[in-house]
């Protein structure tokens, strides 16, 4: 499993001023590491599908990952997708498309996806399974073009739904509903969501720290012994209401002391 990005809020008190980490810059320049298309296909090919054998396979197929068979001719059986594709390519069986890949079912799913939630009728690897079966000849017959177009339409609807959810993330509601999302869809936004949630969490911690400074009037509550040598900030009533005044005061850049003019030397009096 991919691990979440480390916390990006870097705050350090130096001479009474706070230097905030450039989390937004990291978010914009972030290059996510995600599963490749081949890795997603590898995971999806373990899903069972139905096949109709053209000839009997009397001896079971014994492999490290499991045992399948024996298969009887013209009797439907369920095997992993990778085995079904191999048998189909060799002419030993015919792959039966899943019920959710029927034209009428896809039309109904397309209407359902126009709502706010993801349809739960689609499996976790639905898009990868559909792509693999559409690559295989003689699976959908005359409905192949219509099935391909409907799958693309559903994918667009679900991607737009994910983008709307990302835009709805706010500081007071750092959450997004991804129930029913597929692996390919989640893989495209997973790292961005993780990093965005991490930045929001860090921002909430910073605001809570600023509120603590406003209540106590002691910068050591937030910044530790480093700020002990600096004057304590003024109470919140004088600096501003709530945490806004504290943030403005803490983040205010320090002004360098202006050089004082040297005292003029007394001019000698003429004799």
N, C-alpha and C positions, 0 to 999 in steps of 0.2 A: 504494500500500500504506500501511496505517496504521502509524505509527511507534510504537515502544514508549515508554512513559512514562519521563521522566527519573528518574534516581536520586533517591530520597527520603530517604536517610540523611543528615541534616545534623548533624554533630557539630562543636562549637566549644569550645575550651578557654578559659575565662575565669576568671582568678584561681585556677587549679588545679581548677576544677569543670568537668564535662562536661554540656553541654546537648544532649540528643538530640532530633532532629526528630520531630514528631508524625505519624509514618507511618501508624499505625493509624487516627488520626482522618481522615487524607486518604483512606484506603481505604474507610472507612464512608461518607464524604460524597462519594465519587467519582461523577461523572456521565459514563459512558462515551459516546464518540462512535462509533457503529457504522453499518454500511450500513443504509439504509432498506429496506423491503419492495420498493419499486419498483426500487431498485438491484440487489437480489438477483434479482428477476425478469428484469431486463435482462441480467444475466450468464448466467442459466440458459437464456434463449431462444436462445442460440447452439448448444445441444446438438442433435445430429441425431436425428430421429425418422423413422419409416417412415410413408408415406402411400400411399393407393391412389387415383390420379386417376380422376375420373368422366368426364372428357373429355380429349382430347389437347391438349397445349400444345406446338405445333410449334416455336415460336421460343423459344430459351433466354432466361431472365431474367437480364440482365446488370446487376449493381449494383456499387457501389464495394467492398462487402465480399466479393463473389464472384459466381460464375455458376452457375445451376441450370437444368436442363432440357437438351434438350426432354423432356417427359413424355408417355408413351403411356397411353392409357386402360386401366384395370384392370391395370396393371403396377406393382407396388410400387416405390417409389423413396424415397431418403433425402434429406431437406431439413432445414434448421434449424427449430427449434420455432416461431420467430416466423412463418416463412413457412407452415408447416403449419397454424397456427391461422388465418392469414388465408385460406388456400385452403379450409379447412374451413368457416369462417364464410360464405364466398361460395358454398358448395355445389359447389366444383370438385373436392374430394377428400374422402376419409375418413381420419382419423388412426387409425393402428393403435397401441394402447397398447404400451409396451415389455414385454418378457417378464417383467421383474422386478416389474411391476405386475399380474400375474395373481393370482387369488385363491389358488391352491395355492402359488405361489411366496411370496406374502406370509405365508401361514401358516407356511411353513418358516422364513422370515426372522424371524418373531416368536419362534419357538422358539430360533433361534440368538442373538437379541439378549438372551436371558435369561442368557447367559454374561457373562464379565468383559470381553471384547474386542468392538469394533465390527465388524459384519459388513462384509466387503469386497465383497459382492455388490451393494451399493447404490452408485450413482454419487455424485459430490461434490454435485450439485444435486438429489438425489433428492426431497427434500421439496417444493422449489419446482416441479419438473416435475410431481409428482403433484397439487399444488394447482392448477396451471394447467389440466391435463387434466381434473380433476374439475369445474372451472368450465365446461368446454366441454360442451355437450349432445351426446348420442348418441355418446359415445366408449366408455363401458363397458357401456352397455345395462342389463340387469337386475342386474349385479354392482356398480353404482355405489355403493350404500349400504354394501355389505360391504367394498369396496376402501377407501372413506373411513374406515370404522371401524378397519380393520387398519392403515392408515397412521398414524392417531392413536395406536393402541396401540404401534406400533413407535417413534413419536416419544417417547412417555412413557418407554418402557424405556430409550431412548438418553439422554434427559435425566437420568433417575435415575442412570444409569451415569456421566455427566459429573459430577454432584454428588458421588457417592462418590469419584471421582478427586480432586476439589478438596479434600474433607475428608481425603484421605490424604496431602496435601502436608505434609511436616515439615521441620524445620531440617536434619536429617541426610539427608533425601532430597527435595530441592527439584525434583521432576519429576512430570509427569503424562503418561500415555500417551493420545494423541489420534489414533492411527492409525486411519483409516477414518471420522473424523467428517466431517459434511457442512458446507457453507458456512453454512446457517442456524443450525445448532447451535453451530458455532465462533463465529459472529458474536455470539451471545448472551452468551458468556463470555470473549471474547478479551481485552478490556481489563482485566477483573478478574484473569485469569490473569497477564497481563503485569505488572500492578502488584503482585500478590502475590509473584511471583517476584523482582521488583526489591526488595521489602522483605526477603525472605529473604536475598538476596544481600548487602544492606547489613548485615543482622544478623550474617551470617557474617564479614564484614569487621570489624565491631566486636569480635566475640569474638576473632578472630585478633589484633587490635590489643591487646586486653586481655591476651592470653597473652604477647605480646611485652613488655609492660610488666612482667608478673610475672616473666619470665625475666631481664630486664636491670635491673630496679629503677630505670629512668630514664623519667620521663614524657615526655621529649622524643622518645622513639622513636615515641610515638603522636601527640603534640600539637604538636611542633615548638617553636620558640623561645618561644612564648607561655607555656609552662609552665616555662621555665628559671628564672624568678624565684621559683617556688614550691618548697617542699621536695620532694625525691624521695620517692615512696611507699616504704613498708616492703617488705621482701622478702615473697614469696608465702607462705613458711612461717609468718610472723607474721600475715599478713592473712587467710589462708584458702587452701584447696587450689585450684590451677588458676586459671581465669579468674573463678570466682564471687566469690572474695574481692576481686579487683581491681575488678570491676564494682560490687560493693557499696561499696567504698571510694571509687571515683571518682564514683559517682552520689550519694554521701552529701551532703545539702544542707549548705551552710555555715551555721554558727551566728554570728549577729551578736554582737560583743563586748558583754558586759554593762557598762553604765556603772558606773564605780567611784565609791563615795561620797566626797564631798569631805571632806578632813581638817577636823576640828573646830577652831575657833579657840579659843585659850587664854582662859579667863575671867579678867578682871582681879581681882586680889586686893584685898579691902577694906583700906583704910589703918587 
